[in-house]
Amino acid sequence: MSSARWVGILLVAGFCIPSLAAEKDDDKPKSPVDIVAESPDRTTVSGTFRLDRQRLHDGKPLPKQIGMLTEKRGRYYFVIVEDKGLAEVLTSSDGKDLTLCGKVARIEDSGVFIMVDSKITRPTVPTSRRKRGGL
Protein backbone atom coordinates (compact mmCIF):
# COMPACT_ATOMS: atom_id res chain seq x y z
CA MET A 1 0.00 0.00 0.00
CA SER A 2 1.11 3.51 -0.66
CA SER A 3 1.82 5.96 2.13
CA ALA A 4 -0.99 8.24 0.94
CA ARG A 5 -3.48 5.42 1.39
CA TRP A 6 -2.23 4.74 4.97
CA VAL A 7 -2.60 8.42 5.81
CA GLY A 8 -6.18 8.30 4.53
CA ILE A 9 -6.98 5.23 6.62
CA LEU A 10 -5.47 6.78 9.74
CA LEU A 11 -7.41 10.02 9.23
CA VAL A 12 -10.70 8.15 8.86
CA ALA A 13 -9.93 6.03 11.93
CA GLY A 14 -8.98 9.16 13.87
CA PHE A 15 -12.37 10.75 13.16
CA CYS A 16 -14.41 7.61 13.87
CA ILE A 17 -12.84 6.48 17.15
CA PRO A 18 -13.62 9.68 19.16
CA SER A 19 -17.24 9.59 18.00
CA LEU A 20 -17.55 5.96 19.12
CA ALA A 21 -16.09 6.87 22.51
CA ALA A 22 -18.65 9.69 22.86
CA GLU A 23 -21.49 7.26 22.16
CA LYS A 24 -20.22 4.86 24.83
CA ASP A 25 -20.17 7.69 27.42
CA ASP A 26 -23.83 8.45 26.67
CA ASP A 27 -24.80 4.82 27.29
CA LYS A 28 -23.28 4.85 30.79
CA PRO A 29 -26.06 4.96 33.41
CA LYS A 30 -26.37 8.17 35.40
CA SER A 31 -25.82 8.17 39.14
CA PRO A 32 -28.69 9.07 41.49
CA VAL A 33 -26.93 12.35 42.30
CA ASP A 34 -27.00 13.38 38.62
CA ILE A 35 -30.65 12.38 38.19
CA VAL A 36 -31.80 14.31 41.27
CA ALA A 37 -29.74 17.38 40.28
CA GLU A 38 -31.57 17.50 36.93
CA SER A 39 -35.01 17.10 38.53
CA PRO A 40 -37.29 20.18 38.46
CA ASP A 41 -39.46 18.91 41.34
CA ARG A 42 -38.96 20.59 44.72
CA THR A 43 -40.72 19.67 47.92
CA THR A 44 -40.59 19.79 51.71
CA VAL A 45 -40.36 16.52 53.64
CA SER A 46 -40.66 15.95 57.40
CA GLY A 47 -39.48 12.89 59.26
CA THR A 48 -36.75 11.28 61.33
CA PHE A 49 -33.23 11.62 59.93
CA ARG A 50 -30.73 8.75 60.21
CA LEU A 51 -27.09 9.49 59.32
CA ASP A 52 -24.98 6.89 57.50
CA ARG A 53 -21.57 7.64 59.01
CA GLN A 54 -19.79 5.13 56.79
CA ARG A 55 -20.94 6.93 53.62
CA LEU A 56 -20.24 10.33 55.14
CA HIS A 57 -16.59 9.48 55.83
CA ASP A 58 -15.86 7.33 52.75
CA GLY A 59 -13.61 9.99 51.19
CA LYS A 60 -15.79 10.68 48.15
CA PRO A 61 -16.45 14.35 47.32
CA LEU A 62 -19.82 16.05 47.71
CA PRO A 63 -22.54 15.78 46.45
CA LYS A 64 -23.23 12.34 47.86
CA GLN A 65 -25.79 10.36 49.82
CA ILE A 66 -25.27 10.71 53.59
CA GLY A 67 -28.38 9.28 55.18
CA MET A 68 -32.08 8.53 55.13
CA LEU A 69 -35.22 10.43 56.17
CA THR A 70 -38.21 8.35 57.24
CA GLU A 71 -41.71 9.86 57.34
CA LYS A 72 -44.24 8.80 59.96
CA ARG A 73 -46.23 6.99 57.22
CA GLY A 74 -43.23 4.75 56.56
CA ARG A 75 -42.07 6.31 53.29
CA TYR A 76 -38.34 6.92 53.17
CA TYR A 77 -36.05 9.26 51.24
CA PHE A 78 -32.33 8.88 50.64
CA VAL A 79 -30.72 12.22 51.57
CA ILE A 80 -28.09 13.76 49.28
CA VAL A 81 -26.20 16.95 50.18
CA GLU A 82 -24.05 19.29 48.07
CA ASP A 83 -22.85 21.70 50.76
CA LYS A 84 -20.33 20.79 53.46
CA GLY A 85 -21.97 23.18 55.96
CA LEU A 86 -25.35 21.52 55.47
CA ALA A 87 -23.72 18.10 55.91
CA GLU A 88 -22.37 19.24 59.28
CA VAL A 89 -25.81 20.53 60.32
CA LEU A 90 -27.41 17.21 59.40
CA THR A 91 -24.64 15.30 61.19
CA SER A 92 -25.60 17.02 64.43
CA SER A 93 -29.28 16.18 63.78
CA ASP A 94 -28.85 12.39 63.65
CA GLY A 95 -31.93 10.63 65.06
CA LYS A 96 -34.00 13.83 65.31
CA ASP A 97 -37.19 14.92 63.59
CA LEU A 98 -36.42 17.35 60.77
CA THR A 99 -38.08 19.22 57.94
CA LEU A 100 -35.90 19.29 54.84
CA CYS A 101 -36.42 21.15 51.57
CA GLY A 102 -34.91 20.23 48.20
CA LYS A 103 -35.18 18.52 44.81
CA VAL A 104 -36.85 15.11 44.71
CA ALA A 105 -36.61 12.31 42.17
CA ARG A 106 -37.88 8.73 42.14
CA ILE A 107 -35.46 6.24 40.61
CA GLU A 108 -37.09 3.00 39.49
CA ASP A 109 -34.93 0.38 41.21
CA SER A 110 -33.27 2.51 43.89
CA GLY A 111 -36.04 4.47 45.65
CA VAL A 112 -36.80 8.13 46.27
CA PHE A 113 -33.91 10.59 46.64
CA ILE A 114 -33.94 14.17 47.94
CA MET A 115 -31.07 16.61 47.32
CA VAL A 116 -31.34 18.87 50.35
CA ASP A 117 -30.64 22.57 49.96
CA SER A 118 -32.05 23.79 53.28
CA LYS A 119 -33.24 22.67 56.68
CA ILE A 120 -36.40 24.31 57.96
CA THR A 121 -36.22 25.16 61.63
CA ARG A 122 -39.36 25.54 63.66
CA PRO A 123 -39.59 28.23 66.29
CA THR A 124 -39.38 26.87 69.80
CA VAL A 125 -42.43 26.95 71.98
CA PRO A 126 -42.02 29.56 74.69
CA THR A 127 -41.75 28.11 78.16
CA SER A 128 -43.99 29.55 80.82
CA ARG A 129 -42.33 30.47 84.05
CA ARG A 130 -44.03 31.07 87.29
CA LYS A 131 -42.62 32.58 90.37
CA ARG A 132 -42.51 30.49 93.48
CA GLY A 133 -44.07 31.67 96.64
CA GLY A 134 -47.65 32.20 95.62
CA LEU A 135 -49.36 35.50 95.08
N, C-alpha and C positions, 0 to 999 in steps of 0.2 A: 504494500500500500504506500501511496505517496504521503509525504509529510503534510500536504495541504488537506488531505482527506482525514488524517488523524486530528488535525487542529479542528476541523469541522465536527468530528465526533465528540471531541472533548468540550467544545462550546455547547453543543446540544445537551450533553450530559450535565454540564455545569448549570444550565438553565432549568433542567427538569428536576434534579435532585433537591434543590431548595424548595421547590413547590411541593414535592412529595413530603418533605419534612414538615412543611406548614400544614398540610392536610392531616398528618398524624397528630400534631399538637391539638387540632380542633376536635379530634376524636377522643382525646383524653377526658375522662369524667371530671366535672368540676367538684371542688370540695364544698362542704356545707357552708363554710365561711364565705366563699365566693357567691353561692346561690342566695344566701340571706342578704349580702351586701347589695345585690342587684334588685332585691324585692322592693316594690313600692309600698307595701302594706306596713302601716305602723299601728301599734296598739299599746295598751297598758294592761299589765298582768299582775295580779296579786297572789301571793302564796308563800310557802316556806322555802327558803333558799338553802341548798346543801352544796358546799364547796368540795370540789375534787382536788385535793392538795397535790396528788401525783401529777395531774395534768397541768396544774398551775406552775409547778417547779420542774417541768420536763425540759426546759431549755429552749423550747421553740418560741419564736417571736410572736407578738400580738399582731393581729387578732387571732384568738383561739378560744376553744371551749374550756370554761373553767368550772362549771358546775351545773346544777339542775334546780329548777323552780317547780314546786308541786302545788297545784291549786287544791282547795278544799274538796272539789268534786272529783279529784283523782287524776286530772289531766296534768301532764308534765311537759316542761319546756327545757331544752338544753340551752344554757346561757353562754353566749359568746360576748367577749368584750374586746374593744379596740384600744382603749385608753388605760395606761398603767395606773393613773390615779383612781379611776373607777374600779379597777381590779383590786386595789388596796381597800377601798370602801366596802366592796362586796366580801373581801376576805374577813373583815372585822364583823360582818353580818351573818356569819355561818350559823345555820340553825334558827334564824329569826324570821319572822314574817315581814315581807317586803312588798313594795309596789314598784315594779320596774317598767320603764317605757323604752320602746325601741322597735326595730324592724322585725317582722315575723315571716317565716316561710316554712311550709310543710314539705318535707322531703319524703318521697314515697316509702323507701325501706328503712329510713333512719329515724323519723319522728318529726317533732315540731321544734324549730330552733328560733331563738330570739337574740338579736344583736342589740345589746343594751347600750343606750346612749345617755340615760339618766336614771337616777333613783329618786322616787318621789317620797319626800318625808312628810309625815303627818304631824300637825302641831300637837304638842303634848297637852293632856287634859290638866287644867289647873287643879292643884291640890288645895283643899280647904283646910284652913288652920283655925283652931279655936284656942282661946286662951284658957289656961287652967285657973281654977279658983272660983268659978261661978260668975254670977253677975256682979 
